[in-house]
Amino acid sequence: MNFRDLEYLIALEELKHFRKAAEKCFVSQPTLSGQIRKLEEELNVQLMERSSRKVIFTQAGLDIVAKAKNILVEAKSLREIAKSHNQPMHGQLHIGLIPTVAPYLLPLIIPSIRKEFPDLEVFLHENQTKVLLKQLESGELDCLMLALLPDMQAFHNYPLYVEPLELALSETHQWANEHQIDIKKLSGERVLMLADGHCLRDQALGFCFAAGAIEDNSFKATSLETLRHMIGADNGLTLLPQLAIPLNRHQAGIKYIPFMAPIPTRSIVLLCRKNSVRTQCFEQLSTLITSKVNKQLKMY
């Protein structure tokens, strides 16, 4: 038994398909299948039921997969411990980001990260919060940059920045010439939102519902850019995070209006496992990002 065999097993349990698992592990299907059979012989237990259509794991197989995930995370930690003591800003770093953060944060910070930490090899992974948390827990990702939610207590977080949300509306809207707006004014208004799965949706809904606004269920966007195009075509109102707004605050067909106090905001953090050994790396990275983003936010 070796770590690679455990990776094959975990991939197969996740995908429930030999060919897809083999592709994920960059091996041939016969190689993966053969190693899984050898693992069953070595452990003297049937890990799964095989058929031409699907793979069903036995309870023993599921228990072993759960333990295998823990083993791989601990094995990765051993390597990270050595690196973190000697060269905290060297080596590979896999970062997960949510879609409402990645397109607007990365252009700001990546050039600085490459300049300040040239020996840090950064890999970026964009996905929704639920998927990223699962990948962080399993050890696939080293840290996340996302909006902090109440159910993230199982992880450690480094605050990065607090981002205001602003009202986006068509330049032909009756409020288009307002310099600021009270969020209570949204009472009774229909507001466009992102689709389910985006944490910004839940946060924006919380502010809107508290103000008495109504979600417009006729359309749910898959991205902030889709929302922006809908607003530009005079299709309602929405809330956008400040980094997604042009610095000159001008965009064809769209006006952005800041809210009066209390201003709706979201807290963006660097999230990691509580037992991570890359503390020094995360501390230096978060300090750099906070400095860079706060300078940008002050320009709005």
VEXRO-161664 format. One record per residue (C-alpha): residue in one letter; x, y, z. Coordinates in steps of 0.05 Angstrom, whole numbers, plus 32768, in hexadecimal, padded with zeros to 4 digits. Layout:
VEXRO-161664
<site><aa>A</aa><xx>X</xx><yy>Y</yy><zz>Z</zz></site>
...
***
This chain:
VEXRO-161664
<site><aa>M</aa><xx>8000</xx><yy>8000</yy><zz>8000</zz></site>
<site><aa>N</aa><xx>8018</xx><yy>8046</yy><zz>7FEF</zz></site>
<site><aa>F</aa><xx>7FFD</xx><yy>808D</yy><zz>7FEE</zz></site>
<site><aa>R</aa><xx>7FEF</xx><yy>8088</yy><zz>7FA3</zz></site>
<site><aa>D</aa><xx>7FC1</xx><yy>804C</yy><zz>7FAF</zz></site>
<site><aa>L</aa><xx>7F9A</xx><yy>8075</yy><zz>7FE2</zz></site>
<site><aa>E</aa><xx>7F93</xx><yy>80AE</yy><zz>7FAF</zz></site>
<site><aa>Y</aa><xx>7F76</xx><yy>807D</yy><zz>7F7C</zz></site>
<site><aa>L</aa><xx>7F45</xx><yy>8064</yy><zz>7FB0</zz></site>
<site><aa>I</aa><xx>7F2E</xx><yy>80AA</yy><zz>7FC4</zz></site>
<site><aa>A</aa><xx>7F25</xx><yy>80BF</yy><zz>7F7B</zz></site>
<site><aa>L</aa><xx>7EFC</xx><yy>8081</yy><zz>7F6C</zz></site>
<site><aa>E</aa><xx>7ECF</xx><yy>808D</yy><zz>7FA9</zz></site>
<site><aa>E</aa><xx>7EC5</xx><yy>80D5</yy><zz>7F94</zz></site>
<site><aa>L</aa><xx>7EB6</xx><yy>80C8</yy><zz>7F4A</zz></site>
<site><aa>K</aa><xx>7E97</xx><yy>8082</yy><zz>7F4E</zz></site>
<site><aa>H</aa><xx>7EB5</xx><yy>8073</yy><zz>7F0A</zz></site>
<site><aa>F</aa><xx>7EF7</xx><yy>8050</yy><zz>7EF9</zz></site>
<site><aa>R</aa><xx>7F06</xx><yy>8076</yy><zz>7EB9</zz></site>
<site><aa>K</aa><xx>7EF8</xx><yy>80BA</yy><zz>7ED7</zz></site>
<site><aa>A</aa><xx>7F20</xx><yy>80A9</yy><zz>7F16</zz></site>
<site><aa>A</aa><xx>7F5B</xx><yy>8092</yy><zz>7EEB</zz></site>
<site><aa>E</aa><xx>7F59</xx><yy>80D3</yy><zz>7EC3</zz></site>
<site><aa>K</aa><xx>7F59</xx><yy>80FC</yy><zz>7F03</zz></site>
<site><aa>C</aa><xx>7F96</xx><yy>80D5</yy><zz>7F1C</zz></site>
<site><aa>F</aa><xx>7FB9</xx><yy>80D8</yy><zz>7ED8</zz></site>
<site><aa>V</aa><xx>7FBF</xx><yy>808C</yy><zz>7ED1</zz></site>
<site><aa>S</aa><xx>7FA0</xx><yy>8058</yy><zz>7EA4</zz></site>
<site><aa>Q</aa><xx>7F60</xx><yy>8037</yy><zz>7EB9</zz></site>
<site><aa>P</aa><xx>7F80</xx><yy>7FF2</yy><zz>7EBD</zz></site>
<site><aa>T</aa><xx>7FB7</xx><yy>800E</yy><zz>7EEA</zz></site>
<site><aa>L</aa><xx>7F85</xx><yy>802C</yy><zz>7F1A</zz></site>
<site><aa>S</aa><xx>7F58</xx><yy>7FEF</yy><zz>7F1A</zz></site>
<site><aa>G</aa><xx>7F93</xx><yy>7FC1</yy><zz>7F26</zz></site>
<site><aa>Q</aa><xx>7FAD</xx><yy>7FEA</yy><zz>7F61</zz></site>
<site><aa>I</aa><xx>7F68</xx><yy>7FEC</yy><zz>7F81</zz></site>
<site><aa>R</aa><xx>7F63</xx><yy>7F9F</yy><zz>7F7C</zz></site>
<site><aa>K</aa><xx>7FA9</xx><yy>7F98</yy><zz>7F9B</zz></site>
<site><aa>L</aa><xx>7F93</xx><yy>7FC6</yy><zz>7FD3</zz></site>
<site><aa>E</aa><xx>7F56</xx><yy>7F9A</yy><zz>7FE0</zz></site>
<site><aa>E</aa><xx>7F82</xx><yy>7F5C</yy><zz>7FE1</zz></site>
<site><aa>E</aa><xx>7FB4</xx><yy>7F7D</yy><zz>8011</zz></site>
<site><aa>L</aa><xx>7F7D</xx><yy>7F94</yy><zz>8040</zz></site>
<site><aa>N</aa><xx>7F55</xx><yy>7F53</yy><zz>8036</zz></site>
<site><aa>V</aa><xx>7F13</xx><yy>7F78</yy><zz>802F</zz></site>
<site><aa>Q</aa><xx>7EE4</xx><yy>7F8A</yy><zz>7FF6</zz></site>
<site><aa>L</aa><xx>7EE5</xx><yy>7FD5</yy><zz>7FED</zz></site>
<site><aa>M</aa><xx>7EAE</xx><yy>7FDB</yy><zz>7FB9</zz></site>
<site><aa>E</aa><xx>7E7A</xx><yy>7FB8</yy><zz>7F8E</zz></site>
<site><aa>R</aa><xx>7E8B</xx><yy>7FBC</yy><zz>7F44</zz></site>
<site><aa>S</aa><xx>7E5B</xx><yy>7FBC</yy><zz>7F09</zz></site>
<site><aa>S</aa><xx>7E5D</xx><yy>7FD4</yy><zz>7EC1</zz></site>
<site><aa>R</aa><xx>7E35</xx><yy>8012</yy><zz>7ED3</zz></site>
<site><aa>K</aa><xx>7E4B</xx><yy>8029</yy><zz>7F18</zz></site>
<site><aa>V</aa><xx>7E78</xx><yy>801F</yy><zz>7F54</zz></site>
<site><aa>I</aa><xx>7E5A</xx><yy>8018</yy><zz>7F99</zz></site>
<site><aa>F</aa><xx>7E88</xx><yy>801B</yy><zz>7FD5</zz></site>
<site><aa>T</aa><xx>7E7E</xx><yy>7FEB</yy><zz>800E</zz></site>
<site><aa>Q</aa><xx>7E7B</xx><yy>8006</yy><zz>8055</zz></site>
<site><aa>A</aa><xx>7EC2</xx><yy>7FEC</yy><zz>8060</zz></site>
<site><aa>G</aa><xx>7ED7</xx><yy>8011</yy><zz>8020</zz></site>
<site><aa>L</aa><xx>7EB7</xx><yy>8052</yy><zz>8039</zz></site>
<site><aa>D</aa><xx>7ED9</xx><yy>804C</yy><zz>807D</zz></site>
<site><aa>I</aa><xx>7F1D</xx><yy>8040</yy><zz>805C</zz></site>
<site><aa>V</aa><xx>7F13</xx><yy>807B</yy><zz>802C</zz></site>
<site><aa>A</aa><xx>7F05</xx><yy>80A8</yy><zz>8068</zz></site>
<site><aa>K</aa><xx>7F45</xx><yy>8091</yy><zz>808A</zz></site>
<site><aa>A</aa><xx>7F6D</xx><yy>8096</yy><zz>8049</zz></site>
<site><aa>K</aa><xx>7F59</xx><yy>80E0</yy><zz>8043</zz></site>
<site><aa>N</aa><xx>7F73</xx><yy>80EE</yy><zz>8089</zz></site>
<site><aa>I</aa><xx>7FB4</xx><yy>80C8</yy><zz>807A</zz></site>
<site><aa>L</aa><xx>7FC1</xx><yy>80F1</yy><zz>803B</zz></site>
<site><aa>V</aa><xx>7FB4</xx><yy>8133</yy><zz>805F</zz></site>
<site><aa>E</aa><xx>7FE4</xx><yy>811F</yy><zz>8097</zz></site>
<site><aa>A</aa><xx>8018</xx><yy>8108</yy><zz>8064</zz></site>
<site><aa>K</aa><xx>8014</xx><yy>814B</yy><zz>8041</zz></site>
<site><aa>S</aa><xx>801B</xx><yy>816E</yy><zz>8085</zz></site>
<site><aa>L</aa><xx>805D</xx><yy>814A</yy><zz>8090</zz></site>
<site><aa>R</aa><xx>807A</xx><yy>8168</yy><zz>8051</zz></site>
<site><aa>E</aa><xx>805C</xx><yy>81AC</yy><zz>8061</zz></site>
<site><aa>I</aa><xx>807B</xx><yy>81AC</yy><zz>80A7</zz></site>
<site><aa>A</aa><xx>80C0</xx><yy>81A5</yy><zz>808B</zz></site>
<site><aa>K</aa><xx>80B5</xx><yy>81DC</yy><zz>8057</zz></site>
<site><aa>S</aa><xx>8093</xx><yy>820C</yy><zz>8087</zz></site>
<site><aa>H</aa><xx>80CD</xx><yy>820B</yy><zz>80B8</zz></site>
<site><aa>N</aa><xx>8102</xx><yy>8215</yy><zz>8084</zz></site>
<site><aa>Q</aa><xx>80E2</xx><yy>823D</yy><zz>804B</zz></site>
<site><aa>P</aa><xx>809B</xx><yy>8254</yy><zz>805B</zz></site>
<site><aa>M</aa><xx>8093</xx><yy>827A</yy><zz>8019</zz></site>
<site><aa>H</aa><xx>80AF</xx><yy>8244</yy><zz>7FEC</zz></site>
<site><aa>G</aa><xx>808D</xx><yy>820B</yy><zz>7FC8</zz></site>
<site><aa>Q</aa><xx>8046</xx><yy>81FF</yy><zz>7FAF</zz></site>
<site><aa>L</aa><xx>8009</xx><yy>8220</yy><zz>7FCC</zz></site>
<site><aa>H</aa><xx>7FC3</xx><yy>820C</yy><zz>7FB5</zz></site>
<site><aa>I</aa><xx>7F90</xx><yy>8244</yy><zz>7FC1</zz></site>
<site><aa>G</aa><xx>7F45</xx><yy>823E</yy><zz>7FB8</zz></site>
<site><aa>L</aa><xx>7F1B</xx><yy>827C</yy><zz>7FA8</zz></site>
<site><aa>I</aa><xx>7ED1</xx><yy>8288</yy><zz>7F9F</zz></site>
<site><aa>P</aa><xx>7EB8</xx><yy>82A3</yy><zz>7F5C</zz></site>
<site><aa>T</aa><xx>7EA1</xx><yy>82E6</yy><zz>7F7B</zz></site>
<site><aa>V</aa><xx>7EE8</xx><yy>82F2</yy><zz>7F95</zz></site>
<site><aa>A</aa><xx>7F19</xx><yy>82D3</yy><zz>7F64</zz></site>
<site><aa>P</aa><xx>7F0F</xx><yy>8300</yy><zz>7F25</zz></site>
<site><aa>Y</aa><xx>7F15</xx><yy>8340</yy><zz>7F4D</zz></site>
<site><aa>L</aa><xx>7F48</xx><yy>832E</yy><zz>7F83</zz></site>
<site><aa>L</aa><xx>7F7B</xx><yy>8307</yy><zz>7F5A</zz></site>
<site><aa>P</aa><xx>7F8F</xx><yy>833F</yy><zz>7F2A</zz></site>
<site><aa>L</aa><xx>7F9E</xx><yy>836A</yy><zz>7F67</zz></site>
<site><aa>I</aa><xx>7FC9</xx><yy>8338</yy><zz>7F8E</zz></site>
<site><aa>I</aa><xx>7FEA</xx><yy>8307</yy><zz>7F5E</zz></site>
<site><aa>P</aa><xx>801F</xx><yy>8337</yy><zz>7F43</zz></site>
<site><aa>S</aa><xx>8032</xx><yy>834A</yy><zz>7F8B</zz></site>
<site><aa>I</aa><xx>8034</xx><yy>8302</yy><zz>7FA2</zz></site>
<site><aa>R</aa><xx>8062</xx><yy>82EF</yy><zz>7F69</zz></site>
<site><aa>K</aa><xx>808F</xx><yy>832B</yy><zz>7F77</zz></site>
<site><aa>E</aa><xx>8093</xx><yy>8323</yy><zz>7FC2</zz></site>
<site><aa>F</aa><xx>8095</xx><yy>82D7</yy><zz>7FC4</zz></site>
<site><aa>P</aa><xx>80B6</xx><yy>82C0</yy><zz>7F83</zz></site>
<site><aa>D</aa><xx>80C3</xx><yy>827A</yy><zz>7F9D</zz></site>
<site><aa>L</aa><xx>807A</xx><yy>826D</yy><zz>7FAF</zz></site>
<site><aa>E</aa><xx>8057</xx><yy>8246</yy><zz>7F78</zz></site>
<site><aa>V</aa><xx>800E</xx><yy>8258</yy><zz>7F7C</zz></site>
<site><aa>F</aa><xx>7FD6</xx><yy>822D</yy><zz>7F5F</zz></site>
<site><aa>L</aa><xx>7F90</xx><yy>824C</yy><zz>7F5C</zz></site>
<site><aa>H</aa><xx>7F4E</xx><yy>8226</yy><zz>7F60</zz></site>
<site><aa>E</aa><xx>7F0B</xx><yy>8249</yy><zz>7F56</zz></site>
<site><aa>N</aa><xx>7ECB</xx><yy>8229</yy><zz>7F70</zz></site>
<site><aa>Q</aa><xx>7E8F</xx><yy>8234</yy><zz>7F9D</zz></site>
<site><aa>T</aa><xx>7E97</xx><yy>8236</yy><zz>7FE8</zz></site>
<site><aa>K</aa><xx>7E7B</xx><yy>81F1</yy><zz>7FF8</zz></site>
<site><aa>V</aa><xx>7EAB</xx><yy>81CF</yy><zz>7FC7</zz></site>
<site><aa>L</aa><xx>7EE7</xx><yy>81F7</yy><zz>7FDE</zz></site>
<site><aa>L</aa><xx>7EDB</xx><yy>81E7</yy><zz>8028</zz></site>
<site><aa>K</aa><xx>7ED9</xx><yy>819D</yy><zz>8017</zz></site>
<site><aa>Q</aa><xx>7F1A</xx><yy>81A2</yy><zz>7FF0</zz></site>
<site><aa>L</aa><xx>7F3B</xx><yy>81C8</yy><zz>8029</zz></site>
<site><aa>E</aa><xx>7F26</xx><yy>8195</yy><zz>805C</zz></site>
<site><aa>S</aa><xx>7F3F</xx><yy>815B</yy><zz>8031</zz></site>
<site><aa>G</aa><xx>7F83</xx><yy>817C</yy><zz>8026</zz></site>
<site><aa>E</aa><xx>7F7B</xx><yy>8189</yy><zz>7FDB</zz></site>
<site><aa>L</aa><xx>7F81</xx><yy>81D4</yy><zz>7FE9</zz></site>
<site><aa>D</aa><xx>7FAF</xx><yy>81F8</yy><zz>801A</zz></site>
<site><aa>C</aa><xx>7F83</xx><yy>8235</yy><zz>8027</zz></site>
<site><aa>L</aa><xx>7F46</xx><yy>825A</yy><zz>800D</zz></site>
<site><aa>M</aa><xx>7F36</xx><yy>82A3</yy><zz>8000</zz></site>
<site><aa>L</aa><xx>7EEC</xx><yy>82AD</yy><zz>8009</zz></site>
<site><aa>A</aa><xx>7EB5</xx><yy>82D0</yy><zz>8030</zz></site>
<site><aa>L</aa><xx>7EB3</xx><yy>82BC</yy><zz>8079</zz></site>
<site><aa>L</aa><xx>7E73</xx><yy>8298</yy><zz>808E</zz></site>
<site><aa>P</aa><xx>7E5A</xx><yy>8284</yy><zz>80D3</zz></site>
<site><aa>D</aa><xx>7E63</xx><yy>8239</yy><zz>80C6</zz></site>
<site><aa>M</aa><xx>7EAF</xx><yy>823C</yy><zz>80BB</zz></site>
<site><aa>Q</aa><xx>7EC4</xx><yy>8235</yy><zz>8104</zz></site>
<site><aa>A</aa><xx>7EE6</xx><yy>81F3</yy><zz>80F5</zz></site>
<site><aa>F</aa><xx>7F1C</xx><yy>821A</yy><zz>80CF</zz></site>
<site><aa>H</aa><xx>7F4D</xx><yy>8251</yy><zz>80E1</zz></site>
<site><aa>N</aa><xx>7F47</xx><yy>8293</yy><zz>80BC</zz></site>
<site><aa>Y</aa><xx>7F74</xx><yy>82CF</yy><zz>80AF</zz></site>
<site><aa>P</aa><xx>7F4B</xx><yy>830E</yy><zz>80A1</zz></site>
<site><aa>L</aa><xx>7F5C</xx><yy>832D</yy><zz>805D</zz></site>
<site><aa>Y</aa><xx>7F2C</xx><yy>8367</yy><zz>8052</zz></site>
<site><aa>V</aa><xx>7EE4</xx><yy>837E</yy><zz>805E</zz></site>
<site><aa>E</aa><xx>7EC1</xx><yy>838D</yy><zz>801D</zz></site>
<site><aa>P</aa><xx>7E85</xx><yy>83BC</yy><zz>8017</zz></site>
<site><aa>L</aa><xx>7E4B</xx><yy>83A8</yy><zz>7FEA</zz></site>
<site><aa>E</aa><xx>7E2C</xx><yy>83DC</yy><zz>7FBC</zz></site>
<site><aa>L</aa><xx>7DEB</xx><yy>83E3</yy><zz>7F97</zz></site>
<site><aa>A</aa><xx>7DF0</xx><yy>83D8</yy><zz>7F4B</zz></site>
<site><aa>L</aa><xx>7DB8</xx><yy>83F2</yy><zz>7F1F</zz></site>
<site><aa>S</aa><xx>7DAA</xx><yy>840B</yy><zz>7ED9</zz></site>
<site><aa>E</aa><xx>7DBF</xx><yy>8452</yy><zz>7EC8</zz></site>
<site><aa>T</aa><xx>7D76</xx><yy>845E</yy><zz>7EB5</zz></site>
<site><aa>H</aa><xx>7D5C</xx><yy>8449</yy><zz>7EF9</zz></site>
<site><aa>Q</aa><xx>7D3A</xx><yy>847F</yy><zz>7F23</zz></site>
<site><aa>W</aa><xx>7D71</xx><yy>847A</yy><zz>7F58</zz></site>
<site><aa>A</aa><xx>7DAB</xx><yy>847F</yy><zz>7F26</zz></site>
<site><aa>N</aa><xx>7DBF</xx><yy>84C5</yy><zz>7F3C</zz></site>
<site><aa>E</aa><xx>7DC1</xx><yy>84B4</yy><zz>7F87</zz></site>
<site><aa>H</aa><xx>7E07</xx><yy>84BC</yy><zz>7FA7</zz></site>
<site><aa>Q</aa><xx>7DF5</xx><yy>848E</yy><zz>7FE1</zz></site>
<site><aa>I</aa><xx>7DB8</xx><yy>8464</yy><zz>7FF2</zz></site>
<site><aa>D</aa><xx>7D98</xx><yy>8448</yy><zz>8030</zz></site>
<site><aa>I</aa><xx>7D92</xx><yy>83FC</yy><zz>802B</zz></site>
<site><aa>K</aa><xx>7D4C</xx><yy>8403</yy><zz>804A</zz></site>
<site><aa>K</aa><xx>7D37</xx><yy>8424</yy><zz>8008</zz></site>
<site><aa>L</aa><xx>7D3A</xx><yy>83DE</yy><zz>7FE9</zz></site>
<site><aa>S</aa><xx>7CFB</xx><yy>83CB</yy><zz>8010</zz></site>
<site><aa>G</aa><xx>7CC9</xx><yy>83AD</yy><zz>7FDE</zz></site>
<site><aa>E</aa><xx>7CFC</xx><yy>83AE</yy><zz>7FA5</zz></site>
<site><aa>R</aa><xx>7D0D</xx><yy>8371</yy><zz>7F7C</zz></site>
<site><aa>V</aa><xx>7D57</xx><yy>8360</yy><zz>7F7D</zz></site>
<site><aa>L</aa><xx>7D7E</xx><yy>8331</yy><zz>7F4E</zz></site>
<site><aa>M</aa><xx>7DAB</xx><yy>82FE</yy><zz>7F70</zz></site>
<site><aa>L</aa><xx>7DDF</xx><yy>82C9</yy><zz>7F61</zz></site>
<site><aa>A</aa><xx>7DCA</xx><yy>8280</yy><zz>7F5B</zz></site>
<site><aa>D</aa><xx>7DCB</xx><yy>8250</yy><zz>7F96</zz></site>
<site><aa>G</aa><xx>7E10</xx><yy>823B</yy><zz>7FAD</zz></site>
<site><aa>H</aa><xx>7E30</xx><yy>8280</yy><zz>7FAE</zz></site>
<site><aa>C</aa><xx>7E3D</xx><yy>8299</yy><zz>7FF4</zz></site>
<site><aa>L</aa><xx>7E35</xx><yy>82E1</yy><zz>7FDC</zz></site>
<site><aa>R</aa><xx>7DED</xx><yy>82D0</yy><zz>7FCA</zz></site>
<site><aa>D</aa><xx>7DDD</xx><yy>82BD</yy><zz>8012</zz></site>
<site><aa>Q</aa><xx>7E00</xx><yy>82FA</yy><zz>802E</zz></site>
<site><aa>A</aa><xx>7DDF</xx><yy>832A</yy><zz>7FFE</zz></site>
<site><aa>L</aa><xx>7D9B</xx><yy>8309</yy><zz>800A</zz></site>
<site><aa>G</aa><xx>7DA4</xx><yy>8313</yy><zz>8055</zz></site>
<site><aa>F</aa><xx>7DAF</xx><yy>835E</yy><zz>804C</zz></site>
<site><aa>C</aa><xx>7D77</xx><yy>8365</yy><zz>8019</zz></site>
<site><aa>F</aa><xx>7D43</xx><yy>833D</yy><zz>8040</zz></site>
<site><aa>A</aa><xx>7D54</xx><yy>8366</yy><zz>807F</zz></site>
<site><aa>A</aa><xx>7D45</xx><yy>83A4</yy><zz>8056</zz></site>
<site><aa>G</aa><xx>7D04</xx><yy>8387</yy><zz>803C</zz></site>
<site><aa>A</aa><xx>7D1B</xx><yy>837A</yy><zz>7FF5</zz></site>
<site><aa>I</aa><xx>7D00</xx><yy>8340</yy><zz>7FCB</zz></site>
<site><aa>E</aa><xx>7D2A</xx><yy>8310</yy><zz>7FA3</zz></site>
<site><aa>D</aa><xx>7D1B</xx><yy>8310</yy><zz>7F59</zz></site>
<site><aa>N</aa><xx>7D14</xx><yy>82C6</yy><zz>7F4A</zz></site>
<site><aa>S</aa><xx>7D0B</xx><yy>82D0</yy><zz>7EFF</zz></site>
<site><aa>F</aa><xx>7D56</xx><yy>82CC</yy><zz>7EF7</zz></site>
<site><aa>K</aa><xx>7D91</xx><yy>82B2</yy><zz>7F20</zz></site>
<site><aa>A</aa><xx>7DD7</xx><yy>82C2</yy><zz>7F07</zz></site>
<site><aa>T</aa><xx>7E11</xx><yy>8292</yy><zz>7F05</zz></site>
<site><aa>S</aa><xx>7E44</xx><yy>82CA</yy><zz>7F0C</zz></site>
<site><aa>L</aa><xx>7E4B</xx><yy>8313</yy><zz>7F20</zz></site>
<site><aa>E</aa><xx>7E5A</xx><yy>8325</yy><zz>7ED8</zz></site>
<site><aa>T</aa><xx>7E17</xx><yy>8307</yy><zz>7EC2</zz></site>
<site><aa>L</aa><xx>7DF5</xx><yy>8330</yy><zz>7EF9</zz></site>
<site><aa>R</aa><xx>7E19</xx><yy>836E</yy><zz>7EE0</zz></site>
<site><aa>H</aa><xx>7E01</xx><yy>8363</yy><zz>7E98</zz></site>
<site><aa>M</aa><xx>7DB9</xx><yy>8359</yy><zz>7EB0</zz></site>
<site><aa>I</aa><xx>7DBC</xx><yy>839A</yy><zz>7ED7</zz></site>
<site><aa>G</aa><xx>7DDA</xx><yy>83BF</yy><zz>7E9B</zz></site>
<site><aa>A</aa><xx>7D9F</xx><yy>83A7</yy><zz>7E72</zz></site>
<site><aa>D</aa><xx>7D70</xx><yy>83C9</yy><zz>7EA4</zz></site>
<site><aa>N</aa><xx>7D5A</xx><yy>8388</yy><zz>7EC5</zz></site>
<site><aa>G</aa><xx>7D57</xx><yy>839D</yy><zz>7F0E</zz></site>
<site><aa>L</aa><xx>7D85</xx><yy>83A8</yy><zz>7F49</zz></site>
<site><aa>T</aa><xx>7DBC</xx><yy>837F</yy><zz>7F6A</zz></site>
<site><aa>L</aa><xx>7DF4</xx><yy>8384</yy><zz>7F9E</zz></site>
<site><aa>L</aa><xx>7E3C</xx><yy>837F</yy><zz>7F87</zz></site>
<site><aa>P</aa><xx>7E7D</xx><yy>837B</yy><zz>7FB0</zz></site>
<site><aa>Q</aa><xx>7EA7</xx><yy>83B9</yy><zz>7FAA</zz></site>
<site><aa>L</aa><xx>7EE4</xx><yy>8398</yy><zz>7F89</zz></site>
<site><aa>A</aa><xx>7EB6</xx><yy>8383</yy><zz>7F50</zz></site>
<site><aa>I</aa><xx>7EA7</xx><yy>83CD</yy><zz>7F42</zz></site>
<site><aa>P</aa><xx>7ED3</xx><yy>83F5</yy><zz>7F12</zz></site>
<site><aa>L</aa><xx>7EFF</xx><yy>8428</yy><zz>7F36</zz></site>
<site><aa>N</aa><xx>7EE4</xx><yy>8461</yy><zz>7F0C</zz></site>
<site><aa>R</aa><xx>7E9E</xx><yy>8449</yy><zz>7F1F</zz></site>
<site><aa>H</aa><xx>7E89</xx><yy>8450</yy><zz>7ED6</zz></site>
<site><aa>Q</aa><xx>7E6E</xx><yy>8418</yy><zz>7EAB</zz></site>
<site><aa>A</aa><xx>7E40</xx><yy>841C</yy><zz>7E70</zz></site>
<site><aa>G</aa><xx>7DF8</xx><yy>8416</yy><zz>7E86</zz></site>
<site><aa>I</aa><xx>7E08</xx><yy>840B</yy><zz>7ED0</zz></site>
<site><aa>K</aa><xx>7E0B</xx><yy>8437</yy><zz>7F0E</zz></site>
<site><aa>Y</aa><xx>7E2A</xx><yy>8422</yy><zz>7F50</zz></site>
<site><aa>I</aa><xx>7E0F</xx><yy>8443</yy><zz>7F90</zz></site>
<site><aa>P</aa><xx>7E30</xx><yy>843A</yy><zz>7FD5</zz></site>
<site><aa>F</aa><xx>7E02</xx><yy>842D</yy><zz>8010</zz></site>
<site><aa>M</aa><xx>7DFB</xx><yy>845A</yy><zz>804C</zz></site>
<site><aa>A</aa><xx>7E0D</xx><yy>843E</yy><zz>8090</zz></site>
<site><aa>P</aa><xx>7E03</xx><yy>8409</yy><zz>80A5</zz></site>
<site><aa>I</aa><xx>7E28</xx><yy>83F2</yy><zz>8067</zz></site>
<site><aa>P</aa><xx>7E1F</xx><yy>83A9</yy><zz>8051</zz></site>
<site><aa>T</aa><xx>7E63</xx><yy>8387</yy><zz>804E</zz></site>
<site><aa>R</aa><xx>7E83</xx><yy>8342</yy><zz>8049</zz></site>
<site><aa>S</aa><xx>7EC3</xx><yy>832B</yy><zz>806B</zz></site>
<site><aa>I</aa><xx>7EF6</xx><yy>830A</yy><zz>803D</zz></site>
<site><aa>V</aa><xx>7F27</xx><yy>82DB</yy><zz>8061</zz></site>
<site><aa>L</aa><xx>7F5F</xx><yy>82AA</yy><zz>8054</zz></site>
<site><aa>L</aa><xx>7F44</xx><yy>8268</yy><zz>806F</zz></site>
<site><aa>C</aa><xx>7F70</xx><yy>822D</yy><zz>8081</zz></site>
<site><aa>R</aa><xx>7F6E</xx><yy>81ED</yy><zz>80AA</zz></site>
<site><aa>K</aa><xx>7F79</xx><yy>81F9</yy><zz>80F4</zz></site>
<site><aa>N</aa><xx>7FB2</xx><yy>81C7</yy><zz>80F6</zz></site>
<site><aa>S</aa><xx>7FD5</xx><yy>81E3</yy><zz>80B8</zz></site>
<site><aa>V</aa><xx>8020</xx><yy>81EB</yy><zz>80C0</zz></site>
<site><aa>R</aa><xx>8025</xx><yy>8223</yy><zz>808D</zz></site>
<site><aa>T</aa><xx>8014</xx><yy>825A</yy><zz>80BF</zz></site>
<site><aa>Q</aa><xx>8050</xx><yy>8285</yy><zz>80AC</zz></site>
<site><aa>C</aa><xx>803D</xx><yy>8282</yy><zz>8062</zz></site>
<site><aa>F</aa><xx>7FF4</xx><yy>8295</yy><zz>806F</zz></site>
<site><aa>E</aa><xx>8007</xx><yy>82CE</yy><zz>809D</zz></site>
<site><aa>Q</aa><xx>8036</xx><yy>82ED</yy><zz>806A</zz></site>
<site><aa>L</aa><xx>8005</xx><yy>82E2</yy><zz>8032</zz></site>
<site><aa>S</aa><xx>7FCA</xx><yy>8300</yy><zz>8057</zz></site>
<site><aa>T</aa><xx>7FF3</xx><yy>833D</yy><zz>806C</zz></site>
<site><aa>L</aa><xx>8006</xx><yy>834B</yy><zz>8023</zz></site>
<site><aa>I</aa><xx>7FBE</xx><yy>8341</yy><zz>800A</zz></site>
<site><aa>T</aa><xx>7FA0</xx><yy>836D</yy><zz>8040</zz></site>
<site><aa>S</aa><xx>7FCF</xx><yy>83A6</yy><zz>8030</zz></site>
<site><aa>K</aa><xx>7FC4</xx><yy>83A1</yy><zz>7FE5</zz></site>
<site><aa>V</aa><xx>7F78</xx><yy>839D</yy><zz>7FE8</zz></site>
<site><aa>N</aa><xx>7F6D</xx><yy>83D3</yy><zz>801D</zz></site>
<site><aa>K</aa><xx>7F93</xx><yy>8404</yy><zz>7FF0</zz></site>
<site><aa>Q</aa><xx>7F64</xx><yy>83F2</yy><zz>7FB7</zz></site>
<site><aa>L</aa><xx>7F25</xx><yy>83F9</yy><zz>7FE1</zz></site>
<site><aa>K</aa><xx>7F3A</xx><yy>843E</yy><zz>7FF9</zz></site>
<site><aa>M</aa><xx>7F3A</xx><yy>8455</yy><zz>7FB0</zz></site>
<site><aa>Y</aa><xx>7EEE</xx><yy>844B</yy><zz>7FA8</zz></site>
***
